[in-house]
Amino acid sequence: MIVMCAICGIVGLPAEETTLHTLLHTMRRRGPDDARFVRESDTTLLHTRLAIIDPEGGCQPMALSWAGERYWLVYNGELYNTAELRQELESKGHRFLGHSDTEVVLHAYAEFGEDCVDRFNGIFAFGVWECGQKRLFLARDRIGVKPLFYALHQGGLLFASEIKTILSYPGFRARLDGEGAAQILMLGPGRLPGSGVFQGIQELEPGCRAYFEEGRLAPRRYWKLRDREHREDFAETVERVRFLVTDAIRRQMVSDVPIGTFLSGGLDSSIITAVCARECASRGERLKTFSVDYRDNQKYFRSSKFQPNSDSDYIRLMQDAEAVEPHWTILSPEELVDALEDATIARDLPGMADVDFSLLAFCGQIRREVKVALSGECADEIFGGYPWYRDPEIRARAGFPWAQNTRQRAALLSPAFSGKSEEFVMDAYETTCRESDILPGTPQTERRMKEMVNLNFRWFMQTLLDRKDRMSMYHGLEVRVPFCDYRIAEYLYGVPWEFKDYQGREKGLLRQAVTGLLPEEIRTRKKSPYPKTFDPRYEALVGERFAQLLRTDAPLWQLVNRETAAGLLNDESPWPWYGQLMRRPQTMAYFLQLDFWLRHYGVEIRFS
């Protein structure tokens, strides 16, 4: 059983029956197929399940007795090297009751302890309680595809897949301090690595593991991007990239239920669709693809340097090339605005405005057809696809390249908000640059490109992974992201920028690696980001809501300067709020999300 689900643990704290049912309720959207919990000493583990493989077996929490110790596991994720690990463990005397990767994770921990994560190729967040040692082990996958939040509370520990579960524990309050407010206003929808924004809530960072015992949690990093000398020539690099990408896609097709792919007509989703379609055809099956568009998009679409053309023609070209079973979702402005509140609840934080809203609605439609879909996130971060990788002016400028608007953001802060907001942003930026692993003697241009990769990897990519996980799992849809295979990230970090920028094209190396796999029109298509609507009706609907908000004493105005914010009704900032797509309408929608978030979660604002 591959398990996309929700996990939770309560260690050293009271866990009444009513509390457990309250927490399980917050977890049911991620795991609608089953819900269970187990008590062991002063520890309670909870699990809800979305079953993909071996639906009849592998229930959790899962127990194992091995070498004099008894273990309990709660696990969210999937391993893509289950067969190899299982064979290794069997050679050491382990015996398995089913064929789930859950069971392999548990036996691997019993055999290898904390070092088990070094052997895993997959996406995961899990906790293991050792009954004899009376300690908890937590771990998260290298890239950060699966979430894991925690809070040290009254001498104990709470951990969960989502923030809402921790906030539902009795006595835990939703509080926002100065740092949390600075993240929301100066970095949002990004956030500091390891932060849950709410006071007292943290996130186990990607590539980290931790033990909790005797009231202390000790996180340690087991993986990060490491630089290395690249010895292959360009032709060898192309072949290696082609193998890594296609192997990752094929490994992630494993499922006992039908799968589909997101298809935008762009390079990344088309690569995944081509590989999956041919694998399905070899088994006599027809791949289902899922595409999104907006009502009257052909009428209202406006070309820009970020979004040079619309997707629909390229989607149809790919559908015809691979003879797939196409499915379309057409969204209206009203549907986008109606999803604002649910998208905020899904993420537990203000997000990427209509980029979130549309994905939430889209995933709801996909879930009617399949439980599992593959998507092309993270290729741009790893292969250098974003415009800011290739714009010398932005590349040379200090600060997060996807949010070159620190001064404009600072101007929107409420007079009551104290703190050195611009310094806060620059400190976060400079810390990440310093942490980039770069070989001594690396030329300056190459050095800067590795800093850019690490900045995107640690920040922008995490925002997109948050978005995809929360919007999909809100509907019980598992989305897999093959470009997040850590082998691809490790290899590409060491590849010189000259190779990645082959022929002066964004993701030039990847384009070359998939020669012959895609129609040439798609292989050479200029990058176009996730589609947004250009319908003036959407901007009008958001503007109406924002204008109404300006006339109220909403909690938002404790954080945001009402007079300055009113300018959003008419004035476009020279820079997007975040990324490429969050312009003026999306910024207003972000503030609408923020106000709803403050009200829905009953957030107490404390700057002292």
C-alpha positions as CSV (number, residue, x, y, z in Angstrom):
1,M,0.0,0.0,0.0
2,I,1.3,3.4,-1.0
3,V,-0.3,5.8,1.4
4,M,-1.2,9.4,0.8
5,C,-2.8,10.4,4.0
6,A,-2.5,12.5,7.2
7,I,-0.5,11.6,10.3
8,C,-0.5,13.0,13.8
9,G,1.1,12.3,17.2
10,I,0.6,13.5,20.7
11,V,3.6,12.7,23.0
12,G,3.6,13.5,26.7
13,L,0.3,15.3,26.6
14,P,-3.3,14.4,27.5
15,A,-5.2,12.7,24.7
16,E,-8.9,12.4,25.6
17,E,-11.2,10.4,23.3
18,T,-13.1,13.6,22.2
19,T,-9.7,15.3,21.4
20,L,-8.7,12.4,19.2
21,H,-11.9,12.5,17.2
22,T,-11.5,16.2,16.8
23,L,-8.0,15.8,15.4
24,L,-9.0,13.0,13.1
25,H,-11.8,15.2,11.7
26,T,-9.2,17.7,10.6
27,M,-7.3,14.9,8.8
28,R,-10.1,13.3,6.9
29,R,-9.8,15.2,3.7
30,R,-6.2,13.9,3.3
31,G,-7.2,10.4,4.2
32,P,-10.9,9.6,3.4
33,D,-10.6,5.8,3.3
34,D,-9.8,5.0,6.9
35,A,-9.1,6.6,10.3
36,R,-7.4,4.9,13.3
37,F,-5.3,5.7,16.4
38,V,-3.3,3.8,18.9
39,R,-2.2,4.6,22.5
40,E,1.1,3.5,23.9
41,S,2.2,4.7,27.3
42,D,1.8,8.5,27.2
43,T,1.9,8.6,23.4
44,T,-1.0,8.6,20.9
45,L,-0.5,8.2,17.2
46,L,-3.3,9.0,14.7
47,H,-3.6,8.2,11.0
48,T,-6.1,8.7,8.2
49,R,-5.6,6.9,4.9
50,L,-6.0,7.4,1.1
51,A,-5.2,3.9,-0.1
52,I,-3.5,3.5,-3.5
53,I,-1.8,0.1,-3.4
54,D,-3.0,-2.9,-1.5
55,P,-6.1,-1.1,-0.2
56,E,-7.1,-4.1,1.9
57,G,-3.8,-4.3,3.8
58,G,-1.3,-2.1,5.5
59,C,-3.5,-0.4,8.1
60,Q,-1.9,2.2,10.3
61,P,-0.7,2.9,12.9
62,M,1.4,-0.2,12.1
63,A,3.3,-2.2,14.7
64,L,6.4,-4.4,14.6
65,S,8.4,-6.3,17.2
66,W,12.0,-6.7,16.2
67,A,15.2,-7.5,18.2
68,G,13.6,-6.9,21.5
69,E,12.0,-3.6,20.7
70,R,8.4,-2.8,19.7
71,Y,7.7,-0.1,17.2
72,W,4.6,1.9,16.1
73,L,4.7,3.8,12.8
74,V,2.5,6.5,11.2
75,Y,3.6,7.2,7.6
76,N,2.5,9.5,4.8
77,G,4.2,9.0,1.5
78,E,5.5,6.5,-1.0
79,L,8.8,4.8,-1.8
80,Y,10.0,4.3,-5.3
81,N,12.6,1.7,-4.5
82,T,10.4,-0.5,-2.3
83,A,11.4,-3.7,-4.2
84,E,15.1,-3.2,-3.7
85,L,14.8,-2.4,0.0
86,R,12.5,-5.3,0.6
87,Q,15.0,-7.7,-1.0
88,E,17.8,-6.3,1.2
89,L,15.7,-6.5,4.4
90,E,14.7,-10.1,3.6
91,S,18.3,-11.0,3.2
92,K,18.8,-9.8,6.8
93,G,15.9,-12.0,8.1
94,H,12.9,-9.7,7.9
95,R,9.6,-11.3,6.8
96,F,6.7,-9.3,5.4
97,L,2.9,-9.8,5.8
98,G,1.9,-7.8,2.7
99,H,3.4,-5.8,-0.2
100,S,3.1,-2.3,1.2
101,D,5.9,0.3,1.3
102,T,4.6,1.2,4.8
103,E,5.8,-2.2,6.0
104,V,9.1,-1.7,4.3
105,V,9.6,1.7,6.0
106,L,8.9,0.2,9.4
107,H,11.2,-2.8,8.9
108,A,13.9,-0.5,7.5
109,Y,13.8,1.7,10.6
110,A,14.0,-1.4,12.9
111,E,17.0,-2.6,11.0
112,F,18.9,0.6,10.2
113,G,17.6,3.1,12.8
114,E,17.8,6.8,11.8
115,D,20.0,5.9,8.8
116,C,17.1,4.3,7.1
117,V,16.2,7.6,5.4
118,D,19.5,7.5,3.5
119,R,18.3,4.4,1.7
120,F,14.8,5.8,0.7
121,N,14.0,7.1,-2.7
122,G,10.6,8.6,-2.3
123,I,8.5,11.3,-0.7
124,F,7.6,10.8,2.9
125,A,6.9,12.2,6.4
126,F,6.7,9.7,9.2
127,G,7.0,9.1,12.9
128,V,8.1,6.0,14.8
129,W,7.5,5.4,18.5
130,E,10.0,3.1,20.2
131,C,8.1,1.6,23.1
132,G,11.1,0.4,25.1
133,Q,13.3,3.4,24.5
134,K,10.3,5.7,25.0
135,R,11.4,8.0,22.2
136,L,9.9,9.3,19.0
137,F,11.7,9.5,15.6
138,L,10.5,11.9,12.9
139,A,11.7,12.2,9.3
140,R,10.9,14.1,6.2
141,D,11.9,13.5,2.5
142,R,14.9,15.2,1.0
143,I,13.0,17.6,-1.2
144,G,10.1,18.4,1.1
145,V,7.2,17.1,-1.0
146,K,5.3,15.7,2.1
147,P,4.6,18.1,5.0
148,L,5.4,17.6,8.7
149,F,4.7,20.3,11.3
150,Y,5.3,20.2,15.0
151,A,4.9,22.2,18.2
152,L,6.6,21.8,21.6
153,H,3.8,22.3,24.0
154,Q,3.7,22.2,27.8
155,G,6.6,19.8,28.0
156,G,5.3,17.5,25.3
157,L,5.1,17.3,21.5
158,L,2.4,17.6,18.9
159,F,3.2,16.7,15.3
160,A,0.9,16.5,12.2
161,S,0.7,16.7,8.4
162,E,-1.1,20.0,8.6
163,I,-1.2,23.0,10.8
164,K,-4.9,22.9,11.4
165,T,-4.5,19.6,13.3
166,I,-2.1,21.1,15.8
167,L,-4.3,24.2,16.2
168,S,-7.2,21.9,17.0
169,Y,-5.5,20.5,20.1
170,P,-7.2,21.8,23.3
171,G,-5.5,24.9,24.7
172,F,-3.3,25.5,21.7
173,R,-3.9,29.1,20.5
174,A,-3.5,30.5,17.0
175,R,-1.1,33.4,17.6
176,L,0.9,35.6,15.2
177,D,4.0,37.4,16.5
178,G,6.2,40.0,14.9
179,E,8.2,37.5,12.9
180,G,5.1,35.6,11.7
181,A,3.6,38.9,10.6
182,A,6.8,39.8,8.8
183,Q,6.7,36.5,6.9
184,I,3.1,37.0,5.8
185,L,3.6,40.6,4.7
186,M,7.2,40.7,3.5
187,L,7.8,37.1,2.3
188,G,4.4,35.6,1.7
189,P,3.2,33.4,0.3
190,G,6.7,32.1,1.0
191,R,7.9,31.5,4.5
192,L,11.1,30.9,6.4
193,P,12.5,27.4,6.1
194,G,11.3,25.5,9.2
195,S,8.6,27.9,10.2
196,G,4.9,27.3,10.5
197,V,4.2,31.1,10.7
198,F,1.9,30.6,13.7
199,Q,3.7,31.2,17.0
200,G,5.0,28.0,18.4
201,I,4.5,25.9,15.3
202,Q,7.5,24.8,13.3
203,E,8.1,22.5,10.3
204,L,10.6,19.8,10.1
205,E,12.7,21.0,7.2
206,P,13.2,18.9,4.1
207,G,16.1,16.5,4.4
208,C,15.9,16.5,8.2
209,R,15.3,13.9,10.9
210,A,14.8,14.2,14.6
211,Y,14.5,12.4,17.9
212,F,12.1,13.6,20.7
213,E,12.9,12.2,24.1
214,E,12.8,13.6,27.7
215,G,11.0,16.7,26.5
216,R,13.6,17.7,23.9
217,L,13.5,17.6,20.1
218,A,16.8,17.5,18.2
219,P,16.5,17.9,14.4
220,R,19.5,17.1,12.3
221,R,20.0,17.5,8.5
222,Y,20.8,14.3,6.6
223,W,20.7,15.7,3.1
224,K,21.2,18.9,1.2
225,L,22.4,20.0,-2.2
226,R,26.1,19.3,-2.4
227,D,28.4,20.6,-5.1
228,R,30.7,18.3,-7.0
229,E,33.0,18.3,-9.9
230,H,31.1,17.5,-13.1
231,R,33.2,15.1,-15.2
232,E,30.8,14.1,-18.1
233,D,30.9,15.9,-21.4
234,F,27.7,17.4,-22.8
235,A,26.6,14.3,-24.7
236,E,27.1,12.1,-21.7
237,T,25.2,14.6,-19.6
238,V,22.3,14.6,-22.0
239,E,22.0,10.8,-21.8
240,R,22.2,10.8,-18.1
241,V,19.4,13.4,-17.8
242,R,17.2,11.5,-20.2
243,F,17.7,8.3,-18.1
244,L,17.1,10.0,-14.7
245,V,13.9,11.8,-15.9
246,T,12.3,8.9,-17.6
247,D,13.3,6.5,-14.8
248,A,11.8,8.8,-12.2
249,I,8.5,9.0,-14.2
250,R,8.2,5.3,-14.7
251,R,9.0,4.5,-11.0
252,Q,6.2,6.9,-10.0
253,M,3.6,5.2,-12.1
254,V,3.2,2.3,-9.6
255,S,-0.4,2.1,-8.5
256,D,-3.3,-0.4,-8.0
257,V,-5.8,2.3,-9.1
258,P,-5.9,4.3,-12.4
259,I,-3.5,7.2,-12.8
260,G,-3.6,10.4,-14.8
261,T,-1.3,13.3,-15.7
262,F,-1.7,17.1,-15.5
263,L,-1.2,18.4,-19.1
264,S,-0.6,22.1,-19.8
265,G,1.0,21.7,-23.2
266,G,4.3,23.0,-21.7
267,L,7.6,21.1,-21.7
268,D,7.5,19.5,-18.3
269,S,3.9,18.1,-18.2
270,S,4.3,17.0,-21.8
271,I,7.4,14.9,-21.0
272,I,5.5,13.2,-18.1
273,T,2.5,12.6,-20.3
274,A,4.5,11.1,-23.2
275,V,6.3,8.7,-20.9
276,C,3.2,7.7,-19.0
277,A,1.1,7.4,-22.2
278,R,3.5,5.0,-23.8
279,E,3.8,2.9,-20.7
280,C,0.0,2.7,-20.5
281,A,-0.2,1.8,-24.2
282,S,2.3,-1.0,-23.7
283,R,-0.2,-2.5,-21.2
284,G,-3.2,-2.0,-23.4
285,E,-4.4,1.0,-21.4
286,R,-5.2,4.6,-22.3
287,L,-3.8,7.4,-20.1
288,K,-6.2,10.0,-18.8
289,T,-4.9,13.6,-19.0
290,F,-6.3,16.6,-17.2
291,S,-6.1,20.2,-18.5
292,V,-7.5,23.5,-17.2
293,D,-8.6,26.6,-19.0
294,Y,-10.8,29.6,-18.3
295,R,-14.1,30.7,-19.7
296,D,-13.6,33.0,-22.7
297,N,-9.8,32.7,-22.4
298,Q,-9.3,33.0,-26.2
299,K,-11.2,36.3,-26.0
300,Y,-9.4,37.8,-23.0
301,F,-5.8,36.3,-23.1
302,R,-3.0,38.9,-23.1
303,S,0.5,37.9,-24.2
304,S,3.4,39.0,-22.0
305,K,7.0,38.1,-21.6
306,F,6.1,35.8,-18.7
307,Q,3.1,34.2,-20.5
308,P,3.7,34.5,-24.2
309,N,0.9,32.3,-25.4
310,S,-2.1,30.3,-24.1
311,D,-2.0,26.6,-23.6
312,S,-5.0,25.2,-25.4
313,D,-3.5,24.6,-28.9
314,Y,-0.4,22.9,-27.4
315,I,-2.5,20.7,-25.1
316,R,-4.5,19.5,-28.1
317,L,-1.3,18.8,-30.1
318,M,0.0,16.7,-27.2
319,Q,-3.4,14.9,-26.9
320,D,-3.3,14.0,-30.6
321,A,0.3,12.9,-30.5
322,E,-0.2,10.3,-27.7
323,A,-3.8,9.3,-28.3
324,V,-4.7,9.9,-24.6
325,E,-8.1,10.2,-23.0
326,P,-8.4,14.0,-22.5
327,H,-10.4,15.7,-19.7
328,W,-10.9,19.4,-19.5
329,T,-11.9,21.7,-16.6
330,I,-13.2,25.1,-17.7
331,L,-13.3,27.6,-14.8
332,S,-15.3,30.8,-14.5
333,P,-14.3,34.0,-12.5
334,E,-17.1,33.2,-10.1
335,E,-15.7,29.7,-9.4
336,L,-12.3,31.2,-8.7
337,V,-13.6,33.8,-6.2
338,D,-15.8,31.2,-4.6
339,A,-12.7,29.0,-3.9
340,L,-10.9,31.8,-2.0
341,E,-11.9,30.6,1.5
342,D,-11.5,26.9,0.9
343,A,-8.1,27.4,-0.6
344,T,-7.0,29.3,2.5
345,I,-8.3,26.5,4.8
346,A,-6.6,23.9,2.6
347,R,-3.2,25.7,3.0
348,D,-3.8,26.9,6.5
349,L,-2.2,30.2,5.4
350,P,-2.7,32.9,2.7
351,G,-1.5,31.5,-0.6
352,M,-1.0,32.3,-4.2
353,A,-4.4,33.8,-4.7
354,D,-6.2,32.6,-7.9
355,V,-3.2,30.3,-8.7
356,D,-4.3,28.4,-5.6
357,F,-8.1,28.9,-6.2
358,S,-8.0,27.4,-9.7
359,L,-5.8,24.5,-8.7
360,L,-8.1,23.6,-5.8
361,A,-11.2,23.6,-8.2
362,F,-9.2,21.7,-10.8
363,C,-8.1,19.0,-8.4
364,G,-11.7,18.5,-7.3
365,Q,-12.6,17.7,-10.9
366,I,-9.6,15.4,-11.4
367,R,-10.5,13.5,-8.2
368,R,-13.8,12.4,-9.9
369,E,-11.8,10.4,-12.4
370,V,-8.6,9.2,-10.6
371,K,-7.0,9.1,-7.2
372,V,-3.4,9.6,-8.5
373,A,-2.0,12.1,-11.0
374,L,1.6,13.0,-12.0
375,S,2.6,16.7,-12.4
376,G,5.6,18.7,-13.6
377,E,6.5,20.8,-10.6
378,C,10.1,21.7,-9.8
379,A,11.7,21.2,-13.3
380,D,12.1,25.0,-13.5
381,E,14.0,25.3,-10.2
382,I,16.3,22.4,-11.0
383,F,16.9,23.0,-14.7
384,G,16.9,26.8,-14.6
385,G,13.7,27.5,-16.3
386,Y,12.5,30.7,-14.7
387,P,13.0,34.1,-16.3
388,W,15.0,35.3,-13.3
389,Y,17.7,32.7,-14.0
390,R,18.4,34.3,-17.4
391,D,17.8,38.0,-16.8
392,P,21.2,39.5,-16.0
393,E,19.7,42.5,-14.3
394,I,17.6,40.5,-11.9
395,R,20.3,37.9,-11.4
396,A,22.8,40.5,-10.3
397,R,20.4,42.2,-7.9
398,A,20.4,41.2,-4.2
399,G,17.1,39.9,-2.9
400,F,14.7,37.1,-3.7
401,P,14.4,37.2,-7.5
402,W,10.7,36.3,-7.6
403,A,9.8,39.1,-5.2
404,Q,11.7,42.2,-6.2
405,N,9.2,44.4,-4.4
406,T,10.5,44.6,-0.8
407,R,10.1,48.4,-0.7
408,Q,6.6,48.4,-2.1
409,R,5.6,45.7,0.4
410,A,7.1,47.7,3.3
411,A,4.9,50.7,2.2
412,L,1.8,48.6,2.8
413,L,2.6,47.8,6.4
414,S,0.3,49.2,9.1
415,P,1.9,52.0,11.2
416,A,1.3,49.8,14.2
417,F,3.6,47.2,12.7
418,S,7.1,47.6,14.1
419,G,10.3,46.0,13.0
420,K,13.0,46.4,10.3
421,S,11.0,44.8,7.5
422,E,13.5,45.3,4.7
423,E,16.4,44.1,6.8
424,F,14.3,41.0,7.7
425,V,14.0,40.1,4.1
426,M,17.6,40.7,3.3
427,D,18.8,38.6,6.3
428,A,16.8,35.7,5.1
429,Y,18.1,36.1,1.5
430,E,21.8,36.4,2.6
431,T,21.5,33.5,4.9
432,T,20.4,31.2,2.1
433,C,23.1,32.4,-0.2
434,R,25.8,31.8,2.5
435,E,24.4,28.2,3.0
436,S,24.8,27.3,-0.7
437,D,27.3,24.5,-1.0
438,I,29.8,25.6,-3.7
439,L,33.2,24.2,-4.5
440,P,36.3,26.4,-3.9
441,G,37.5,28.2,-7.0
442,T,34.2,28.2,-8.7
443,P,34.0,31.1,-11.2
444,Q,31.7,34.0,-10.2
445,T,29.0,33.4,-12.8
446,E,28.8,29.7,-11.9
447,R,28.8,30.6,-8.2
448,R,25.9,32.9,-8.7
449,M,23.9,30.3,-10.6
450,K,24.3,27.8,-7.8
451,E,23.1,30.4,-5.3
452,M,20.1,31.0,-7.5
453,V,19.4,27.2,-7.6
454,N,19.6,27.0,-3.8
455,L,17.4,30.1,-3.3
456,N,14.8,28.6,-5.6
457,F,15.1,25.2,-4.1
458,R,14.8,26.4,-0.5
459,W,12.1,29.0,-1.1
460,F,10.1,29.3,-4.3
461,M,10.0,25.5,-4.9
462,Q,8.7,24.9,-1.3
463,T,5.9,27.4,-1.9
464,L,4.8,25.5,-5.0
465,L,5.1,22.1,-3.3
466,D,2.9,23.4,-0.4
467,R,0.4,24.6,-3.0
468,K,0.2,21.4,-4.9
469,D,0.1,19.1,-1.8
470,R,-2.6,21.1,0.0
471,M,-4.8,21.9,-3.0
472,S,-4.8,18.2,-4.1
473,M,-5.0,16.5,-0.8
474,Y,-8.0,18.7,0.2
475,H,-9.9,16.6,-2.3
476,G,-8.1,13.3,-1.5
477,L,-6.1,13.4,-4.7
478,E,-2.5,12.2,-4.6
479,V,-0.2,14.2,-6.9
480,R,3.3,12.8,-7.7
481,V,6.1,15.1,-8.9
482,P,8.7,13.1,-10.7
483,F,11.1,16.0,-11.2
484,C,11.5,16.0,-7.4
485,D,13.4,12.7,-7.5
486,Y,16.4,13.6,-5.4
487,R,18.7,11.9,-7.9
488,I,17.8,14.5,-10.5
489,A,18.4,17.4,-8.1
490,E,21.7,16.0,-6.9
491,Y,23.0,15.5,-10.4
492,L,21.8,18.8,-11.9
493,Y,23.2,20.9,-9.1
494,G,26.7,19.9,-10.2
495,V,26.0,20.4,-13.9
496,P,27.5,23.7,-15.2
497,W,25.2,26.5,-16.2
498,E,26.6,26.4,-19.8
499,F,25.1,23.0,-20.2
500,K,21.7,23.9,-18.6
501,D,21.5,27.0,-20.8
502,Y,22.2,25.0,-24.0
503,Q,21.5,27.1,-27.1
504,G,20.6,30.1,-24.9
505,R,17.2,28.5,-24.1
506,E,15.5,28.1,-20.7
507,K,15.9,24.4,-19.7
508,G,18.0,23.9,-22.9
509,L,19.6,20.8,-21.4
510,L,16.3,19.2,-20.7
511,R,15.0,20.1,-24.1
512,Q,17.9,18.4,-25.7
513,A,17.5,15.3,-23.5
514,V,14.0,14.7,-24.7
515,T,14.6,15.1,-28.4
516,G,12.4,12.7,-30.3
517,L,10.1,12.2,-27.3
518,L,7.8,15.2,-28.0
519,P,6.4,17.1,-31.0
520,E,8.9,19.7,-31.9
521,E,6.4,22.5,-31.4
522,I,6.2,21.5,-27.8
523,R,9.9,20.7,-27.3
524,T,10.8,24.2,-28.5
525,R,7.9,26.1,-27.0
526,K,8.9,29.1,-24.8
527,K,8.2,28.6,-21.2
528,S,4.7,29.6,-20.1
529,P,3.7,29.4,-16.4
530,Y,0.6,27.9,-14.8
531,P,-2.3,29.6,-16.6
532,K,-4.3,32.4,-14.9
533,T,-7.4,34.1,-16.1
534,F,-7.4,37.5,-17.9
535,D,-11.2,37.8,-17.7
536,P,-11.9,41.4,-16.5
537,R,-14.9,39.9,-14.6
538,Y,-12.4,38.2,-12.1
539,E,-10.6,41.5,-11.4
540,A,-14.0,43.2,-11.0
541,L,-15.2,40.5,-8.5
542,V,-12.0,40.7,-6.5
543,G,-12.1,44.5,-6.6
544,E,-15.6,44.6,-5.3
545,R,-14.8,42.4,-2.4
546,F,-11.6,44.4,-1.6
547,A,-13.5,47.7,-1.8
548,Q,-16.0,46.4,0.7
549,L,-13.2,45.3,3.0
550,L,-11.7,48.8,2.9
551,R,-14.9,50.2,4.4
552,T,-14.9,47.8,7.4
553,D,-12.8,47.6,10.6
554,A,-11.5,44.2,9.4
555,P,-8.6,42.5,11.4
556,L,-6.5,42.9,8.2
557,W,-6.0,46.6,9.0
558,Q,-4.0,45.7,12.2
559,L,-1.3,44.5,9.8
560,V,-1.9,46.5,6.6
561,N,-2.1,50.3,6.0
562,R,-5.6,50.8,4.8
563,E,-4.9,54.0,2.9
564,T,-1.9,52.6,1.0
565,A,-3.8,49.4,0.3
566,A,-6.6,51.3,-1.3
567,G,-4.3,52.2,-4.1
568,L,-4.5,48.5,-5.2
569,L,-7.9,49.3,-6.6
570,N,-6.4,51.3,-9.4
571,D,-2.6,51.2,-9.4
572,E,-0.4,48.4,-10.8
573,S,2.9,47.8,-9.1
574,P,6.0,47.6,-11.4
575,W,6.8,44.2,-9.9
576,P,4.5,41.2,-9.3
577,W,3.7,40.5,-5.6
578,Y,5.2,37.0,-5.9
579,G,6.5,35.0,-8.8
580,Q,5.3,35.8,-12.3
581,L,1.5,35.7,-12.0
582,M,0.6,37.6,-8.8
583,R,-0.2,41.1,-10.2
584,R,-2.7,43.6,-8.9
585,P,-5.8,41.5,-8.8
586,Q,-3.9,38.6,-7.2
587,T,-2.5,41.0,-4.6
588,M,-6.0,42.1,-3.6
589,A,-7.0,38.5,-3.5
590,Y,-4.0,37.7,-1.2
591,F,-5.1,40.4,1.2
592,L,-8.7,39.0,1.1
593,Q,-7.2,35.6,2.0
594,L,-5.2,37.2,4.8
595,D,-8.3,38.8,6.3
596,F,-10.3,35.6,6.1
597,W,-7.4,33.7,7.6
598,L,-7.2,36.0,10.6
599,R,-10.9,35.6,11.2
600,H,-11.3,31.9,10.5
601,Y,-8.5,30.8,12.7
602,G,-9.2,33.5,15.4
603,V,-5.6,34.6,15.1
604,E,-4.3,36.7,18.1
605,I,-1.8,39.3,16.9
606,R,1.0,39.9,19.4
607,F,4.0,42.0,18.4
608,S,5.6,42.2,21.8
